[in-house]
Amino acid sequence: MSEQAEGEQQAEQPEHRRHPSTVGGAVFLVVLVVALAGIGIVTADRWRLGIQCVAGALGAAALVRLVLPRRDAGMLAVRSRWLDVTLLAVLAGLLWFLAGSIPDQPTM
């Protein structure tokens, strides 16, 4: 088999990666881990801190989506840039506001 035919055959085979191929993909994984950690904190009876962790992760995702071009945004790019940033930022802001504005309830 010629070298050119071998090169074409290797180019057709999919490359098996175990890491994100974009910066946005790596950031998405970090956001996912922080959000899951926040949910874990909520289950440990520290709901305010856990919700703030989730809100912080979403806010960071909004900032990264704002600065990265679409080809580098990975899984952070779902819709148009302005819609992604707006939805993430509004959700982060609402969660942060709610976590700070709900008064503490008496324990039973």
Secondary structure, DSSP 8 states (H G I E B T S, - for coil): --HHHHHHHHHHS----SS-SSHHHHHHHHHHHHHHHHHHHHHTT-HHHHHHHHHHHHHHHHHHHHHS-HHHHGGG-SS-HHHHHHHHHHHHHHHHHHHHHS------
